[in-house]
Amino acid sequence: MIAGSGLWWFSTVIGKKSSGNLSTINQVTSDLEGRLSEGSRVLVPSRDNEAKLFAAKAIAEGKTSEAINLLTSYLAKYQNDPEALIYLNNAKALAHNPVKIAVVVPIKSNLNVAQEMLRGYAQGQNEINNKGGLRGRYVSLLIVDDSNEPEIAKQVAQILVKTPEIVAVIGHNASNATLSAAPIYQAGQLVLVNSTSLANGIADIGNYIFRVVPSTQRAAQSLAQDVIKNDRKIAICYDAQAPDGVSFMQEFVAALLKGGGQQVPTVCDLSNASLNPQQQLQEAIANGADSLLLLPHVDRLQAAYALAELNQSKLQLYGNSPLGTIKTLERGSVTQGLIIPVPWSAKTKANAPFADSARQIWGGDVSWRTAGSYDAIYAIANGLAISQSREGLKQALGSANFASVTRNGTVKFLPNGDREGPATLVQVKPSDRHQTGYDFFPLN
């Protein structure tokens, strides 16, 4: 086991053996072209995009040594670029019979979240390869952008399933994209390890589907306990098109009522384009609410922020993990006091080893999405250390004896493929150490 502190080319004939060179991805399908890269295409814009483009050109032309030199120089100036670190490690992996894993992120729809995830993948890949890889084989990552779109997620899954060199997939981000793609991975017998989707039922899709973040139930229960403890009367606004938000609402209400809490009746759908935030807030207050639970989709946070801005501390604000983003901190003057449950916090003592190492690499604190993505790539790597086939990996991860131990703790899967673990309640508070002036601090 690895104790942890593509280069890829899709030809027009899916499944054709890779040449072993870094190459531009051509003609996968017309709507997916430009969404996949092992290094020959820049997917994430940067402050010095020209330098990355020169490196990508070198990769496309098979000039691996030149690409390594360019990316090394670039990262010396811009350390906080996970895409560049992945492509650098991919280039180095060519000489070490690479093991290929696809990582799916929402670059076009939510660049902040995509970057958070890519940092976890890049840090894990870098550590694994620097330790000698998997029985001498280095890890190579194919970055795929699905924009959190369910239909694109399906197309991506169909391509990856039919590409035998891909031994596993990590993703997708939003629960609706994951729920759309997971049945395809299950039918195609390709392991999917999810690191950020919290809707109920994802791991239940089949025995090739795993998740390294706890299910919504634990998070919702933790939040409900705080509401009950403080004897609050809570109204709820949720995005009816967000499966994780719907799951959270259902679990929260069940836990709230079971514990004797009080829910104020509301009809408040954040996905409704005609939603009137002022009216919704006034109705909640008129009906006796002293708190408000906001459950938006990760790509549609604006309605939740509009309610927070109008709230002006009238109601205690609660939320779920999609609000655990820098966008919330950038609005700290109106989101101050917001309480949300997250799977992981950089500010808890138990998480210090990984949080400290990530801070050294990326130059600042990382999020729960980065920690989950790091856990996911290590879980796959530790499974591949047992068996490097698709079927063998599934059996390894599904074994009752499997444990992935890293500096970020231990990942063990329940029989249904979910990870057992607690949620941490964090609150938005002022911080003189964060660039926004606010940060998420563990409650109490």
N, C-alpha and C positions, 0 to 999 in steps of 0.2 A: 504493500500500500504506500501511497505517497502521503507523507505527513506534511501538511502544508503550513507553513507559516502563515484558404484554398488557393494553401496556394492552390488555386482552383480554377477549373475551366469547364464550363458547361458547353459541350458541342451541340450542334443541331440534332444530333442523335443522342438522346438521353441514355446515359449508362455507358457511353464509349469510354474506354480506358484513358485516363489522364496521361498527357505526354511527360509530366513531371516538371514542366516549365511553368513559370508564372505567365498568365496570358489574359488578355481582355475577354470578358464574358460577352459572347455574341449570340444574338438571335435565340435567346431562351424562349421567350414569347414576346410579342410586340409590347404588351402592357407591363411586362416585368423587366424589360431591358433597362438598365440603369438603376435597378434596385439591389443588385447582387455584386459583391466584390470581395476578392481575396487580396487585393492590393493594386490591381491594374486600373481601378477606377476610384476616384475620391468621392465618397458619399457624404461626408461631413465637412462643411465649409469651415475654414479657420482663418486666423489673422494673417497667416502667411501661406495662402492657398497655393501660390506659385511654386513654393518649395515642395509641397506635397504632390503637385501635379507633375513636376520633374521626376520625382520618385516613382509615381505611378507609371509614367512613360517608360522609365527604365525597366520596371517590372514587366510591362506589356511586351517589351522588346527582348526579354530574357536576360537582361543585364543585372544579374542578381547582386554582384559585388557592388556595383554602382548604386543600386537601390539601397543596400544596407548602409553604405556611407552617407547617402543623402538623408535617410531617415534618422540615422544616429545623430547627425549634425542638427537636424530639425528638432529632435526631441531634447537636445541640450538647451535649446532656446525656449521651447514650448512643451514643458513636461506634462501639462494637463491635457494631453490629446490622446485618448485611448485608441482611436482608430489608427493613428500612426504607430503606436506601440504594437498593436496587433499585426499590422503589415510588416513591421520590422521582424517580429518573431516568426511570421509566416515565411519571410524570405530566408531566414536562418534555418527554418525547418526543412527546406528543400533537400538539404544534404543529409537528412536524418529520417528518411522514409516516413513522411508525416502521417499521423492519424488525424482524420478530418472531421470536424464538428461544425455544424451550422448554428449561428446565433441570430435570432430574429428580434429586431428592435424597431420602434416607430420613428424613424429619422424625420420623414417629411411632415408628420402630423404633430410630433412632440419631441423636439430636439433635446430639450433638457432631460427628459426621462430616458431617451435613447443614450445620451452621454453617461448618465448615471449607471445604466446597465452595462455599457461597454467598458466602463472603468473596472467593474468587477470581473468581466471576462478577460480583459487585458492583464490585470494583475495576477489572476490565477494562471493564465497561459504562461506569463513571464516566469513565474515561480516554478511551475512544473518543468518547463523546458530548461531553465537554468540548473535544475537538479538532475538533468540527464534524460528527461522525458519518461515515456512509458516503455520500459524494457529497451531503451535506446531510441525509440521512435518519438519524435517531437510532435506536439499538438499544433495543428494548423486550423485557423478559424475562417469560415466563410461568413461574412456579414451580409445579412438580408434585411431589407427595409420593407415592412408590410403596412406601414402607416396606420396600424391599429384597425385596418379595414378587414372585416370578416371575409369578403370575397377574395381579396388579394391573399389573405392568410391561407385560404383553401388552395389557391393556385400554387403558392409557395410550397405548401405541404405535399401536393401532388408531384412536384418536380423533385423535392428532396427524397421522397419515398422511392422514386424511380432511379435515383443516383446511388449506386451501391457503395461508392467510396465514402459517402457520408455515413458515419457509424452512429450518430446521435444528433439531436437537435435540442437547443435551449431556447425557450420562448413560449409563447409569444408574450407581449406585454399586457394589453387590456384583456379582460376576461372574455369579452364577446369575440375577439379574434382567436383566443385560445380555444374556446368552446367550438368555434367553427372549424378549426384545423385539427384538433385532437382526434376526432374519429378517423380522419384520413391516416394519421400516423399509426393509430391502433390497427386499422385494417391492413396497412402496409408493413406492419411489424417493425417499426422504427421507433426507438426510444425517444420520448419527449420528456425533458425535465423542465418544469416551469419554475420561474423565480420571482414572479411579481403578480400573478393573477390570483385573486382571492375569492372568486365566486364559488359557491357550493357546487359539488358534483364533478369538478374537473378531473380529479384523480380517479373517480368512479367510472370514467369512460372505458377504462380497460387496463390490462396489466402491463402495457408498455408506457403508461402515463404516470409520471411522478411529479411531486411538487415539494420544493424546499422551504416554502413559507407555510405557516399554519393556516388552516381554513378560516373562513369568516367567523365561524361560531365562537371561537375563543376571543377574538377581537371584540365582537359585538357584546359578548358577556362581560368583558372587562369594562367597557364603556358604560353599559347598563348599570353595573355595580356602583360606579361613581355617581351616576344620576340618582340612583336610589339612596345612596348614602347621604347625599346633599338635599334629599327630599324635594327634587325639582319636578316641575310639570313641563313636559317637553313636547314641542311640535316637531314634525318631521317634513323636510323637503328632500326628495330623492329623484334621481334620473331614471325614469321608467325604461329607458333604452340601455341601461348599464347593468349587466347581470350581477356584477359584484355589489353594486348599490342596492339592487333588489334583494339579493341574498342577505346583505348586512341589515337592511330594514327588517326583514322577516325574523332574523335571529335576534336582533336587538329588541324588537317588540315582545317576542316570546320571553326573553330573559327579563325584560322590564316588568311585564305583567306578572310573571311567576314570582318575582321578588317584591311585589306590592307597589311598584312604581306607577306613575300616572302619565298617560299619553293624552295630549290635547288633540282632538280630531282636526285634521287639516286635509285639504286636497291641493297638493303642491308638487307639481312635476317639473323638475328643472330642465327636462328635454323639450318642454312646451315653448315654442317660439313666441307665443303671445303671453307668456308669464308676466305678471305685473308684480315685481318685487315689493314695491311700497304697499300694495294692497295685501299681499300675502303676509307681510310683517304685521300690519295693522290688525288683520284678522286673528293671527296667532296670539297677539297681545290681548285683544278683546276677548278671546276665548279662555284667557287665564294662563297662558304659557309664560314661564319665566326662563325658558331655555329653548334652543333651536338646534336640531340635528340636520346637518347639510351632507348629502350623499351624492356628489356629482360624478360624472364620467371623467376619467383622467384627461381626456382631450377637450372637455367642455366644462371648464371651471368658472367661466365668466358669470353665470347666473348666481352661483354660490357667492362669488366675490361681491356681486351687486347687492345681495341681501346683507352681507357682512358690512358693506359700506353704509347702508341705510340704517343698520342696527344701532350703531354708535353706543355700544355697551348696554343697550336696553335689556337684551337677553344674553344669557351665557351661551356661547357657541360651542357646539360639538361637531365632529366630522369623522370621516373615515380616511384610510391611507392615501387615496388619490390626492388629498389636500396636503400630503407630506412632501411638498416640493418647494423649490426656491421661489416660485411665483407667489406662494402664500406668504413667505417671509418678506418679499418685496412690497407686499401690501400690509406689513406689520402694524401700521398705524390703525388699521381697521380690523385686522384679524388677531390682534393681541388678545390673549386669554383663551383662544381656540384650543380645545382639547381633542386629540385624535389618538387612536390606537395604531401602533406600527409594530411590525415583526421584530425590529432591531433598532437600537439607538446607539450612536457613537459615544454618548455621555454616560453610559452605565459601566460600572467597574468590570463586569464580566466580559464586555466587548472591547475593552481597552487594547488587548494585543493586536487585533485586526485593525481597529480604528487608528492606532498609532502608526502601524506599517502603511496603511492607506494614505494617511496624512503626509508621510514622507515622500510617497510616490507622486501624489496628485496636488500637494501643496495646500490642502485644506481638508475639512471634515467631509466624509462621504455619507450617503443616505442609506436607508434600509434596502433600496433597490440594488445598490452596489454590493452590499453585504450578501444579499440573496443570490445575485448573479455569480459572485465569487464562490459561494457554497455550491451552486449548481455545477460549475465547471469542475470543481474538485470532486463532487459526487460522481460525475461521469468518469473523470480520470481514475478515481479509485476503483470504480467498476471495471474500467478497461484494463487496469492492472491485473485483474482476475481473468478477464476474457476480452479479446479485442474484436469479437464478432457482434453483430447486432443482437442475435439471439442470446449469446453468452452474456452480453451486457445487461439485457433485461433480466436474466436469471440472477445475475450478481446483485443488481439493485433490489430485486424482489426477495432476496434471501433474508430470513429472520435474523441471521448473524451479521448482515452487512452494516458497517458503520464507516462513515467518512469523517476522519478526525483531522482538523486543521487548527490554525491559530484562532479561527473564529468559532471554535466549538465543534460539536459532533452532530452530524446529520444521520438520523436513522429514520427509515420509512415505516409507517404503519402498514398493516396488511392491504389496505386499499390504495396505498401509494402516497398518501399525505404524510407530511412531517408533523410529529407531535411537538408542541412548543407553546410557550406563553406569548401574550402580546404586551407591549409596553405602552402605557399612556404617556404622551408628551404634550406639552403646552407651549404655545407661542409666547415668548417673553423677550423683553429688550436684552440686547447683547452687544457689548462694545468690542467683541472679538470677531463678529460676523460682518461681512461686507454690507449687508442690508440693514444692520442695526438691530436685527431680531434673530432669534434662533429657536429651535425646538428643544425644550428641556424636559427631562423626565418629571412627571408630576410628583410633587412632594419630595 
